[in-house]
Amino acid sequence: MIIIAAFVLGAILGDMRARKAGGNRKDRLQYAAAHAIAFAVLGLFATILIDRWLRV
């Protein structure tokens, strides 16, 4: 669940960042994809850490 939320949040933030920089549609898609992947990886690590902490 955290991974999906992080993916969506990353896509939204990436799109907003590209819009602020004045990017066109392709730029916005690229920024959104890159941010979504990065946030999803961070969400995956967060999920693993939380799962390991709760097992103790």
Distance bins in CASP14 RR format, pairs under 12 A and 6 or more apart:
PFRMAT RR
TARGET T0000
AUTHOR 0000-0000-0000
RMODE 2
METHOD distances of the structure
MODEL  1
1 7 0 0 0 0 0 1 0 0 0 0 0
1 8 0 0 0 0 0 1 0 0 0 0 0
1 43 0 0 0 0 1 0 0 0 0 0 0
1 44 0 0 0 0 0 1 0 0 0 0 0
1 46 0 0 0 0 0 1 0 0 0 0 0
1 47 0 0 0 0 1 0 0 0 0 0 0
1 50 0 0 0 0 0 1 0 0 0 0 0
1 51 0 0 0 0 0 1 0 0 0 0 0
2 8 0 0 0 0 0 1 0 0 0 0 0
2 9 0 0 0 0 0 1 0 0 0 0 0
2 39 0 0 0 0 0 1 0 0 0 0 0
2 40 0 0 0 0 1 0 0 0 0 0 0
2 41 0 0 0 0 0 1 0 0 0 0 0
2 42 0 0 0 0 1 0 0 0 0 0 0
2 43 1 0 1 0 0 0 0 0 0 0 0
2 44 0 0 0 0 1 0 0 0 0 0 0
2 45 0 0 0 0 1 0 0 0 0 0 0
2 46 1 0 1 0 0 0 0 0 0 0 0
2 47 1 0 1 0 0 0 0 0 0 0 0
2 48 0 0 0 0 1 0 0 0 0 0 0
2 49 0 0 0 0 0 1 0 0 0 0 0
2 50 1 0 0 1 0 0 0 0 0 0 0
2 51 0 0 0 0 0 1 0 0 0 0 0
3 9 0 0 0 0 0 1 0 0 0 0 0
3 10 0 0 0 0 0 1 0 0 0 0 0
3 36 0 0 0 0 0 1 0 0 0 0 0
3 37 0 0 0 0 0 1 0 0 0 0 0
3 39 0 0 0 0 1 0 0 0 0 0 0
3 40 1 0 1 0 0 0 0 0 0 0 0
3 41 0 0 0 0 1 0 0 0 0 0 0
3 42 0 0 0 0 1 0 0 0 0 0 0
3 43 1 0 1 0 0 0 0 0 0 0 0
3 44 1 0 1 0 0 0 0 0 0 0 0
3 45 0 0 0 0 1 0 0 0 0 0 0
3 46 0 0 0 0 1 0 0 0 0 0 0
3 47 1 0 0 1 0 0 0 0 0 0 0
3 48 0 0 0 0 0 1 0 0 0 0 0
3 50 0 0 0 0 0 1 0 0 0 0 0
3 51 0 0 0 0 0 1 0 0 0 0 0
4 10 0 0 0 0 0 1 0 0 0 0 0
4 11 0 0 0 0 0 1 0 0 0 0 0
4 36 0 0 0 0 0 1 0 0 0 0 0
4 39 0 0 0 0 0 1 0 0 0 0 0
4 40 0 0 0 0 1 0 0 0 0 0 0
4 43 0 0 0 0 1 0 0 0 0 0 0
4 44 0 0 0 0 0 1 0 0 0 0 0
4 47 0 0 0 0 0 1 0 0 0 0 0
5 11 0 0 0 0 0 1 0 0 0 0 0
5 12 0 0 0 0 0 1 0 0 0 0 0
5 36 0 0 0 0 0 1 0 0 0 0 0
5 39 0 0 0 0 1 0 0 0 0 0 0
5 40 0 0 0 0 1 0 0 0 0 0 0
5 42 0 0 0 0 0 1 0 0 0 0 0
5 43 0 0 0 0 1 0 0 0 0 0 0
5 44 0 0 0 0 0 1 0 0 0 0 0
5 46 0 0 0 0 0 1 0 0 0 0 0
5 47 0 0 0 0 0 1 0 0 0 0 0
6 12 0 0 0 0 0 1 0 0 0 0 0
6 13 0 0 0 0 0 1 0 0 0 0 0
6 35 0 0 0 0 1 0 0 0 0 0 0
6 36 0 0 0 0 1 0 0 0 0 0 0
6 37 0 0 0 0 0 1 0 0 0 0 0
6 38 0 0 0 0 1 0 0 0 0 0 0
6 39 1 0 1 0 0 0 0 0 0 0 0
6 40 1 0 1 0 0 0 0 0 0 0 0
6 41 0 0 0 0 1 0 0 0 0 0 0
6 42 1 0 0 1 0 0 0 0 0 0 0
6 43 1 0 1 0 0 0 0 0 0 0 0
6 44 0 0 0 0 1 0 0 0 0 0 0
6 45 0 0 0 0 1 0 0 0 0 0 0
6 46 1 0 0 1 0 0 0 0 0 0 0
6 47 0 0 0 0 1 0 0 0 0 0 0
7 13 0 0 0 0 0 1 0 0 0 0 0
7 14 0 0 0 0 0 1 0 0 0 0 0
7 32 0 0 0 0 0 1 0 0 0 0 0
7 33 0 0 0 0 0 1 0 0 0 0 0
7 34 0 0 0 0 0 1 0 0 0 0 0
7 35 0 0 0 0 1 0 0 0 0 0 0
7 36 1 0 1 0 0 0 0 0 0 0 0
7 37 1 0 0 1 0 0 0 0 0 0 0
7 38 0 0 0 0 1 0 0 0 0 0 0
7 39 1 0 0 1 0 0 0 0 0 0 0
7 40 1 0 1 0 0 0 0 0 0 0 0
7 41 0 0 0 0 1 0 0 0 0 0 0
7 42 0 0 0 0 0 1 0 0 0 0 0
7 43 0 0 0 0 1 0 0 0 0 0 0
7 44 0 0 0 0 1 0 0 0 0 0 0
7 47 0 0 0 0 0 1 0 0 0 0 0
8 14 0 0 0 0 0 1 0 0 0 0 0
8 15 0 0 0 0 0 1 0 0 0 0 0
8 32 0 0 0 0 0 1 0 0 0 0 0
8 35 0 0 0 0 0 1 0 0 0 0 0
8 36 1 0 0 1 0 0 0 0 0 0 0
8 39 0 0 0 0 1 0 0 0 0 0 0
8 40 0 0 0 0 1 0 0 0 0 0 0
8 43 0 0 0 0 0 1 0 0 0 0 0
9 15 0 0 0 0 0 1 0 0 0 0 0
9 16 0 0 0 0 0 1 0 0 0 0 0
9 32 0 0 0 0 0 1 0 0 0 0 0
9 35 0 0 0 0 1 0 0 0 0 0 0
9 36 0 0 0 0 1 0 0 0 0 0 0
9 38 0 0 0 0 0 1 0 0 0 0 0
9 39 1 0 1 0 0 0 0 0 0 0 0
9 40 0 0 0 0 1 0 0 0 0 0 0
9 42 0 0 0 0 0 1 0 0 0 0 0
9 43 0 0 0 0 1 0 0 0 0 0 0
10 16 0 0 0 0 1 0 0 0 0 0 0
10 17 0 0 0 0 1 0 0 0 0 0 0
10 18 0 0 0 0 0 1 0 0 0 0 0
10 31 0 0 0 0 1 0 0 0 0 0 0
10 32 1 0 0 1 0 0 0 0 0 0 0
10 33 0 0 0 0 1 0 0 0 0 0 0
10 34 0 0 0 0 1 0 0 0 0 0 0
10 35 1 0 1 0 0 0 0 0 0 0 0
10 36 1 0 1 0 0 0 0 0 0 0 0
10 37 0 0 0 0 1 0 0 0 0 0 0
10 38 1 0 0 1 0 0 0 0 0 0 0
10 39 1 1 0 0 0 0 0 0 0 0 0
10 40 1 0 0 1 0 0 0 0 0 0 0
10 41 0 0 0 0 0 1 0 0 0 0 0
10 42 0 0 0 0 1 0 0 0 0 0 0
10 43 0 0 0 0 0 1 0 0 0 0 0
11 17 0 0 0 0 0 1 0 0 0 0 0
11 18 0 0 0 0 0 1 0 0 0 0 0
11 28 0 0 0 0 1 0 0 0 0 0 0
11 29 0 0 0 0 1 0 0 0 0 0 0
11 30 0 0 0 0 0 1 0 0 0 0 0
11 31 0 0 0 0 1 0 0 0 0 0 0
11 32 1 0 1 0 0 0 0 0 0 0 0
11 33 1 0 0 1 0 0 0 0 0 0 0
11 34 0 0 0 0 1 0 0 0 0 0 0
11 35 1 0 0 1 0 0 0 0 0 0 0
11 36 1 0 1 0 0 0 0 0 0 0 0
11 37 0 0 0 0 1 0 0 0 0 0 0
11 38 0 0 0 0 0 1 0 0 0 0 0
11 39 0 0 0 0 1 0 0 0 0 0 0
11 40 0 0 0 0 1 0 0 0 0 0 0
12 18 0 0 0 0 0 1 0 0 0 0 0
12 19 0 0 0 0 0 1 0 0 0 0 0
12 28 0 0 0 0 0 1 0 0 0 0 0
12 31 0 0 0 0 0 1 0 0 0 0 0
12 32 1 0 0 1 0 0 0 0 0 0 0
12 35 0 0 0 0 1 0 0 0 0 0 0
12 36 0 0 0 0 1 0 0 0 0 0 0
12 39 0 0 0 0 1 0 0 0 0 0 0
13 19 0 0 0 0 0 1 0 0 0 0 0
13 20 0 0 0 0 0 1 0 0 0 0 0
13 28 0 0 0 0 0 1 0 0 0 0 0
13 31 0 0 0 0 1 0 0 0 0 0 0
13 32 0 0 0 0 1 0 0 0 0 0 0
13 34 0 0 0 0 0 1 0 0 0 0 0
13 35 1 0 1 0 0 0 0 0 0 0 0
13 36 0 0 0 0 1 0 0 0 0 0 0
13 38 0 0 0 0 1 0 0 0 0 0 0
13 39 1 0 0 1 0 0 0 0 0 0 0
14 20 0 0 0 0 1 0 0 0 0 0 0
14 21 0 0 0 0 1 0 0 0 0 0 0
14 23 0 0 0 0 0 1 0 0 0 0 0
14 27 0 0 0 0 0 1 0 0 0 0 0
14 28 1 0 0 1 0 0 0 0 0 0 0
14 29 0 0 0 0 1 0 0 0 0 0 0
14 30 0 0 0 0 1 0 0 0 0 0 0
14 31 1 0 1 0 0 0 0 0 0 0 0
14 32 1 0 1 0 0 0 0 0 0 0 0
14 33 0 0 0 0 1 0 0 0 0 0 0
14 34 1 0 0 1 0 0 0 0 0 0 0
14 35 1 1 0 0 0 0 0 0 0 0 0
14 36 1 0 0 1 0 0 0 0 0 0 0
14 37 0 0 0 0 0 1 0 0 0 0 0
14 38 0 0 0 0 1 0 0 0 0 0 0
14 39 0 0 0 0 1 0 0 0 0 0 0
15 21 0 0 0 0 0 1 0 0 0 0 0
15 22 0 0 0 0 0 1 0 0 0 0 0
15 23 0 0 0 0 0 1 0 0 0 0 0
15 25 0 0 0 0 0 1 0 0 0 0 0
15 26 0 0 0 0 0 1 0 0 0 0 0
15 27 0 0 0 0 1 0 0 0 0 0 0
15 28 1 0 1 0 0 0 0 0 0 0 0
15 29 0 0 0 0 1 0 0 0 0 0 0
15 30 0 0 0 0 0 1 0 0 0 0 0
15 31 1 0 0 1 0 0 0 0 0 0 0
15 32 1 0 1 0 0 0 0 0 0 0 0
15 33 0 0 0 0 1 0 0 0 0 0 0
15 34 0 0 0 0 0 1 0 0 0 0 0
15 35 0 0 0 0 1 0 0 0 0 0 0
15 36 0 0 0 0 1 0 0 0 0 0 0
16 22 0 0 0 0 0 1 0 0 0 0 0
16 23 0 0 0 0 0 1 0 0 0 0 0
16 28 0 0 0 0 1 0 0 0 0 0 0
16 31 0 0 0 0 1 0 0 0 0 0 0
16 32 0 0 0 0 1 0 0 0 0 0 0
16 35 0 0 0 0 1 0 0 0 0 0 0
17 23 0 0 0 0 1 0 0 0 0 0 0
17 27 0 0 0 0 1 0 0 0 0 0 0
17 28 0 0 0 0 1 0 0 0 0 0 0
17 30 0 0 0 0 0 1 0 0 0 0 0
17 31 1 0 1 0 0 0 0 0 0 0 0
17 32 0 0 0 0 1 0 0 0 0 0 0
17 34 0 0 0 0 1 0 0 0 0 0 0
17 35 1 0 0 1 0 0 0 0 0 0 0
17 36 0 0 0 0 0 1 0 0 0 0 0
17 38 0 0 0 0 0 1 0 0 0 0 0
18 24 0 0 0 0 1 0 0 0 0 0 0
18 25 0 0 0 0 1 0 0 0 0 0 0
18 26 0 0 0 0 1 0 0 0 0 0 0
18 27 1 0 1 0 0 0 0 0 0 0 0
18 28 1 0 1 0 0 0 0 0 0 0 0
18 29 0 0 0 0 1 0 0 0 0 0 0
18 30 1 0 0 1 0 0 0 0 0 0 0
18 31 1 1 0 0 0 0 0 0 0 0 0
18 32 1 0 0 1 0 0 0 0 0 0 0
18 33 0 0 0 0 0 1 0 0 0 0 0
18 34 0 0 0 0 1 0 0 0 0 0 0
18 35 0 0 0 0 1 0 0 0 0 0 0
19 25 0 0 0 0 0 1 0 0 0 0 0
19 27 0 0 0 0 1 0 0 0 0 0 0
19 28 1 0 0 1 0 0 0 0 0 0 0
19 29 0 0 0 0 0 1 0 0 0 0 0
19 31 0 0 0 0 1 0 0 0 0 0 0
19 32 0 0 0 0 0 1 0 0 0 0 0
20 27 0 0 0 0 0 1 0 0 0 0 0
20 28 0 0 0 0 0 1 0 0 0 0 0
20 31 0 0 0 0 1 0 0 0 0 0 0
21 27 1 0 0 1 0 0 0 0 0 0 0
21 28 0 0 0 0 1 0 0 0 0 0 0
21 30 0 0 0 0 0 1 0 0 0 0 0
21 31 0 0 0 0 1 0 0 0 0 0 0
22 28 0 0 0 0 1 0 0 0 0 0 0
22 31 0 0 0 0 0 1 0 0 0 0 0
23 29 0 0 0 0 0 1 0 0 0 0 0
23 30 0 0 0 0 1 0 0 0 0 0 0
23 31 0 0 0 0 1 0 0 0 0 0 0
23 32 0 0 0 0 0 1 0 0 0 0 0
24 30 0 0 0 0 0 1 0 0 0 0 0
24 31 0 0 0 0 0 1 0 0 0 0 0
25 31 0 0 0 0 0 1 0 0 0 0 0
25 32 0 0 0 0 0 1 0 0 0 0 0
26 32 0 0 0 0 0 1 0 0 0 0 0
26 33 0 0 0 0 0 1 0 0 0 0 0
27 33 0 0 0 0 0 1 0 0 0 0 0
27 34 0 0 0 0 0 1 0 0 0 0 0
28 34 0 0 0 0 0 1 0 0 0 0 0
28 35 0 0 0 0 0 1 0 0 0 0 0
29 35 0 0 0 0 0 1 0 0 0 0 0
29 36 0 0 0 0 0 1 0 0 0 0 0
30 36 0 0 0 0 0 1 0 0 0 0 0
30 37 0 0 0 0 0 1 0 0 0 0 0
31 37 0 0 0 0 0 1 0 0 0 0 0
31 38 0 0 0 0 0 1 0 0 0 0 0
32 38 0 0 0 0 0 1 0 0 0 0 0
32 39 0 0 0 0 0 1 0 0 0 0 0
33 39 0 0 0 0 0 1 0 0 0 0 0
33 40 0 0 0 0 0 1 0 0 0 0 0
34 40 0 0 0 0 0 1 0 0 0 0 0
34 41 0 0 0 0 0 1 0 0 0 0 0
35 41 0 0 0 0 0 1 0 0 0 0 0
35 42 0 0 0 0 0 1 0 0 0 0 0
36 42 0 0 0 0 0 1 0 0 0 0 0
36 43 0 0 0 0 0 1 0 0 0 0 0
37 43 0 0 0 0 0 1 0 0 0 0 0
37 44 0 0 0 0 0 1 0 0 0 0 0
38 44 0 0 0 0 0 1 0 0 0 0 0
38 45 0 0 0 0 0 1 0 0 0 0 0
39 45 0 0 0 0 0 1 0 0 0 0 0
39 46 0 0 0 0 0 1 0 0 0 0 0
40 46 0 0 0 0 0 1 0 0 0 0 0
40 47 0 0 0 0 0 1 0 0 0 0 0
41 47 0 0 0 0 0 1 0 0 0 0 0
41 48 0 0 0 0 0 1 0 0 0 0 0
42 48 0 0 0 0 0 1 0 0 0 0 0
42 49 0 0 0 0 0 1 0 0 0 0 0
43 49 0 0 0 0 1 0 0 0 0 0 0
43 50 0 0 0 0 1 0 0 0 0 0 0
43 51 0 0 0 0 0 1 0 0 0 0 0
44 50 0 0 0 0 0 1 0 0 0 0 0
44 51 0 0 0 0 0 1 0 0 0 0 0
45 51 0 0 0 0 0 1 0 0 0 0 0
45 52 0 0 0 0 0 1 0 0 0 0 0
46 52 0 0 0 0 0 1 0 0 0 0 0
46 53 0 0 0 0 0 1 0 0 0 0 0
47 53 0 0 0 0 0 1 0 0 0 0 0
47 54 0 0 0 0 0 1 0 0 0 0 0
48 54 0 0 0 0 0 1 0 0 0 0 0
48 55 0 0 0 0 0 1 0 0 0 0 0
49 55 0 0 0 0 0 1 0 0 0 0 0
49 56 0 0 0 0 0 1 0 0 0 0 0
50 56 0 0 0 0 0 1 0 0 0 0 0
END
